[in-house]
Amino acid sequence: MLCRICGSTARVAFSHKILRKYDCQYYFCEACGVLHTEDPHWLDEAYANPIALADTGIMERNLFLSQAVSLVLCFLLEPRGRFLDLAGGYGIFTRLMRDIGFDFRWADKYCDNMVARGFEAPAVADGGYAAVTAFEVLEHLTDPLSFVAETIESTGTDTIIFSTQLFEGSPPPQSWWYYVFDTGQHITFYRRSTLEFIGRRFGMNFYSSGLLHIWTRRKVNPLALKVLAHPRIAKLLGSLPRRALVSKTVADHEYLLRAESTKSPPAGKIE
């Protein structure tokens, strides 16, 4: 099979059952370091629920990401401007970032926006988005290069902040928790070299804290990124951006009330 990333020939690394019933081969590319499944014919079944029932870490993950990304935007990138959370799920991260004071918007093709309603992504403003976030997305993709290309083109951004678990060297043993064989949603796995390769394809630098990754055309201090995105440091310093910015919680509440009051009443309804 040809590699999804670089097009080189990928060898079979191992086989395992997906969704406890489909035999699946996993292919490893020595050239770029990616590990991916065979053609994932089971995805419609895997995404009957867009967010897997077993994703019990969703709240803790979003709290950490809001703290770490807030610090990265304030100290290493750009805290002002408009931001977009792609594949934003229920809207938890978008709402948390707006509560801190960032102008974040939400987008997701497969999930309902439950807690950031009213702040769905508009047409790209002049100058595009200052940064786009995409958390726990890359491992779900059959064509990561197309995803990055489309993101850059459609949003006008020069910075993508994302998360995915990396492995080193040879493919991890089948006991690695991140495979999540039973859900069938994780189909592509990356080494650092893979993400560096993708960055070069789009003229972007790659930086990583180990947990948080960035593709950007800007220069970022890699040591500062590792410090600011460390879970303990992010928790300790996570309140600093709130002091520098103005929370949008109340302003959003008032905006949504005004928007609701200007809606036209249903046809035939007498006020």
N, C-alpha and C positions, 0 to 999 in steps of 0.2 A: 504493500500500500504506500501511496505517496504521502509525505508529511503535509499536514494542514497549514503549516507555517512557511516552510522554506521550499517545499516541493521535492526534497530528497527522498530516497527510498527509506521507509521506516520498517523496522523488524518487529516481529511479534515478541512482546515482553512476557505476557502471561494471558491466561483466560480466566474469566470469572462469570458467575451468573449475575445478571442485572434484573432488578425487580423480582428477584428470587425465581425467575422462570426463563429468561432469555440468556443463552450462552453468548458471551461477548469476548472478542479478542481485543487486547490493548496493545498499541503499537508505539514503539519508542524510536525517536529520531536522534541518532548520534550527532548529526550536523548542528542542530539548533537546540537540542535538549528537551523538546516537547514530548509529552506522553499523551496519547489520545485513544479513544475507543474506535472501533470500526464504525461504519455509517450507523448513526443512532436511530434506527427505525422505530424505537419505542417511545419517542419523545411526547407524542400526543397523550399517551397513557401516563407518562411520568409527570406531565404538567396538568393533570386533571385538577390538582390544586397547585396554583402557581408558586406559593410558598409552602414548602414541605411541612407536613405535620410535625416531623421530628426536629424542626428548627427551633429548639428551645432557647438558643442563644441570641435570638433576634433583638431583645431589648438591651441586654448587656453589650452586644456588639454595636448597636446604634449609639448608646451612651458614650462608649469609648471613642467611636469615630467622631462624634460631634466635638468631644474635647480635643482630640488630636488634630483634626482638620482645622478647627478654630485657631489653634496655636500656629499651625503651619501657614495658614492664610495670613494671619496677623504679622508674623515675624519673618517669614521666608518668601511669601508671594504677594498677594494683593487682597486686602480685606474689603475694599470697596468694589462696586460694580455688581453685575448680575451673575449668578451662578446657577448651574443646573445639575440636579441629581437624576442621572439616567437609571432606568430600571429601579425606580425609587420605592417599589413595593407599596406598603400601606401608607407611605408618606411620613414615617416616623422621623427619619433623618432630616427631611426638609423642614418639618415643624420645629425640631430641636434647634436647627441652625437659624431659623427666623426668630425664635425666642431669644437667641443670643444677640441677634442684630444683623445677620447677613441676609442679603436679598437672594434667597434660594428659591428655585422653582422645581417642580416635580414633573417627571415623565416616566411612563411605564406602559408598554404595549399589552401586557398580559395580566396586570394586577389592578385592582380598584384602589383609588386614592381615598383613604379613610380619615386621615388626621391632618392632611394639608390641603383640604378642599378649598378651591378658590384661587390656588396658586399653581395651577397647572402651567406647563411651559407655553409661553406665547411665541409668536414669530420672533425670530432673533432680532434683538435690538441693534442699533448702529454699533459697530465694533464687536458684536457677538458677545459670547459669555466669557467672563474673565477666567473661569475654570469650570470643568465638568467633572463630577464625581460618578464613579461606577463601582459600587461595592459588591463583592461576591457575584460578579457577572462573568468574568473571563472563563471560569471553569465550566460555564454552561454553553459556551459558544462552539458551533461547528466551523465557523469561519472568522477567527479573531481579527485577521487583517482587514476584512471588509467592515467589521464593526468599528475598528479604529478609523478607517478611512471615512466612513459615513459620519461618525461622530465629529471629526474635524471639519468636514465639509458642511454639515448641517448646522453646526453651532458656531462656527467661526472661532473656536477656542484654540489656544496654543498650549493648553495645560490640561492633562487628564490625571486625576487623583483616583486611585483604585486600590482594591484589596483582593488578594487571592493567596492561598497557602503555597509556598514554594518548596521544592525538594532539591537536594544536591546529589550529584553523581548519578548513579544508576536509579531506575525506578524504585520507589519505596516498596517494602513488602506488602502483601495483600491485607495485612492487618492495619495499614495506615487508615486512620479514621476519616480522612478527607475524601477517600474514594466514594463513600456513602453509596455502596452498591444497591442498597434496598430502595433508594428513591429514584435512581436512574437519571438524575439531573446533572451530575458532575461528569463531564465527558472529555475535558481537556485540562492537562496539568502542566505546570511550567517550572523550569529552572530559571535562575537569574539570567543566564545566557540567552534564554528564549526571549525574555522581555527586553533585553538589550538589543537583540536582533530586530525585534518589532520596532523599537524606538528608532533605530538607524534607518529603517525603511521609510520613516516619515520625517526624518530630519530632526528628531527629538532626543534630548538627553534622557537617560533613565536614572532615577534615584530610588533608593529603598531603605526603609528603616527595619526591614524584616517582616513587618506587619502591614505597613502602609507603603504604597508604591506611587511614583509620579513619572509620567512622561511629560516633558515640557521643553519648549525652545528657550526657556530662561535658564539662568544659572542658579543653582541651589547649593547651599552649603551642606554636604552630605552628613557631616558630623552633627550639625545642628538639627537636621531632620531626624536622625536616630535618637537624639536626646528628647526633642519635643514630642515625638510620636511613641516614646516608651510609655507603656501603660501607667506606670507609677508616676512619671513626670507629668503626663497628660492629666491625670487625676489631680495631682497637686497644684498644677498651674492652670487648670481648665477654667477657672473663674476669671482670669485676666482679660480675655476678650470681652466678656460681659461689661467690664468696667470701661473699656475703650469705645464700645459701640452702644447704640441705643436699641434695646429690645423692641421687636416688632409685635409682641404679643397683644398689647392693647390697641395699637394702630391697626393691626390686622382684624381684630374683633370689630372695631368701628367701621372699617372698610367693608367687611362682609355684611354687617347690619345695613349699611347704606345700599349695598348692591342688592340685598334681599328686598329692601323696601321699594326699590325702583322697578322690580319685576312686574310685568303686566299680569293682571289677574287672569285666570283661565277664562276661556270664552263662555259667555252666558252667566258668569258669576257677577252678582250685584254687590258692590261695596256699600 
